[in-house]
């Protein structure tokens, strides 16, 4: 995943420096080249950590390796600052080295300046061989003609090959050259000291650098495997150690993935020996090579060029006899060379082995070769090995047809074009098609016809049977392809139909939700207007002296408005439950104590009394009511009505049922007007549900809400009496109300 999204990190420049680190840890002084390799390895380790930090948001199983990397910028900079190349130390390596080199440059400048004066002087014009300054043995000298050597007093350091020139160090620069020699010696000592110090530093970090290097190598191998898998378009197969191989759309890893024809090959499931036949250049040898190479790649932890759900076994030994090992020097013919390899294979093969043999039994008499091939296959099968072999012998085709756990395979050949298709077919013996190939290559038709006449009748019949099977296989394959295509089309149509159904259902639900939302908005608007009307009626009731008449008027108006609100609630969000289809008939007459369902309200109730006129008195929760028998459904003792969707509005039927069970009204935090409306609604609901006494919680506070509540209760015609709470009831923070 990291490789696909971010590309792979760079491992270029990383070297195995474990040996150098080991010597540094033991006290040895490393060379500049070795120290630079350590610095380069540290740079790679640091770059790996930086690369992972740029994509830290993506988790990976490789984090255990990345987390073990320990960058060492200090040592890396110390080495790269001090050392320029394998042969050159930087002046910045130390203050002392910079000072020494500065002094060397000063002395060199003095010596050259003195010698340059002599080369430019007319006095020495005829004495010098050339007007140049050169060096011999690390000292500045002048090339002087041999016959004038006495003209310049000094030390002779060298002569030319011809003897005509001597290289003299004038006495004027001897002291400067001597000083340069001393400074150069000091420079070497300082460089050695710096290398020793850097080696000590590297040795002190040897353990962490080695550990980081090992993790970096492991990451390099993993990313290299991933790069190879990506280039081959490979997949990860299932691995087993039981000899089962199931390769789907497998390709030889060295063939062009855009040109290679994938093959499907299995071994070790229903059969342990696969005998592959078919024409030359048809792909038989490539098929068994593919099996061997992919098995080895999987054993090495590599992904292989196959489709998903392929399966590969890990073998202890993969034994192959492929190719011609004939040798004049060793007196080995083709047959002898094959037999030498096969004898070695037979001696080491076991039940954990994969054996691959190309052209088994070839190179000798066909009858004897075929018999020997069958005996070899039987011997390997008895050892438990998994075998894939190619052959042209018809006897081995028959052997595979007649022997359990042995299967035929063939490389397909297109007779129409006289070319191989390179497809491997399991369960079908192949034909060599030698006559057709020879004729395509230009052999005389008469010769080919005569050869066909010379083939034995038995062999001709066998080949005819194979040809008939091949035709049947192609016909069945065509039918299977057509059936698969129809299946794909049917599946596509099914998916399209399901998608359309889901879309229609989604649109229907959206339309319902939109309608409910719109209805809810209408209901909320109507409710606000209705409560505004109730508030106005309450205001009028307070202003008029005719309390009873106005109270009755307000009660009727309130009941009418609430009935309208409930109707709107039902329209906006209808109760889901039992539907009255008009065909229900009570199974028996109702008796007192029966459990019934009130269909209009979807409420469970208990029969209290049977009245005249087809009426029944029932108790629904705490409310008594009279209901027609046609609106009742008889329930068994344990039967419950179907669940209903929870109501969204606070004043719906479910809301009133819940409110009926409440005996406390909490007004704390409300404005006076809102609190009086809530008291009025609570009293109205209490009267309808048979409530006789309830508690109003108004709190102590400033007393304004308590005073407004008591003032309202005094004027309410439905209140019998009220009092403040006592100790244990809430004292002056509550009012106990008794209804008429």
Secondary structure, DSSP 4 states (H G I P E B T S, - for coil): -HHHHH-PPP-TT----HHHHHHHHTTPPPPHHHHHHHHHHHHHHHHHHHHHHHTTTS--TTHHHHHH----HHHHHHHHHHEEETTEE-GGG-HHHHHHHHHHHHHHHHHHHHHHHHHH-GGGTTTEEEEEEEEETTEEEEEEEGGGGGGS-EEEEEE-SSSSEEEEEEGGGHHHHHHHHHHHHHHHHHHHHHHHHHHHHHHHTHHHHHHHHHHHHHHHHHHHHHHHHHHHT-BPPEEESSS-EEEEEE--TTS-TTTPPPEEEEESSS-SEEEEEE-TTSSHHHHHHHHHHHHHHHHTT--BSS-TT-EEE--SEEEEE-S---BTTTTB-HHHHHHHHHHHHHHH--TTEEEEESSTTTTS-HHHHHHHHHHHHHHHHHTT-EEEEE---HHHHHHHHHSTTEEEEEEEEETTTTEEEEEEEET------HHHHHHHTT--HHHHHHHHHHS-HHHHHHHHHHHHHHHHHHHHHHHHHHHHHHHHHHHHHHHHHHHHHHHHHHHHHHHHHHHHHHHHHHHHHHHHHHHHHHHHHHHHHHH-S-HHHHHHHHHHHHHHHHHHHHHHHHHHSPPPS----S----SS---TT-EEEETTTTEEEEEEEE-STTEEEEEETTEEEEEEGGGEEEE-SS--PPP-PPPSSTTSHHHHHHHHT--EEE-TT--HHHHHHHHHHHHHHHHHHT--EEEEE--STTSHHHHHHHHHHHH-TTEEEEEE--TTTTGGGEEEEEE-
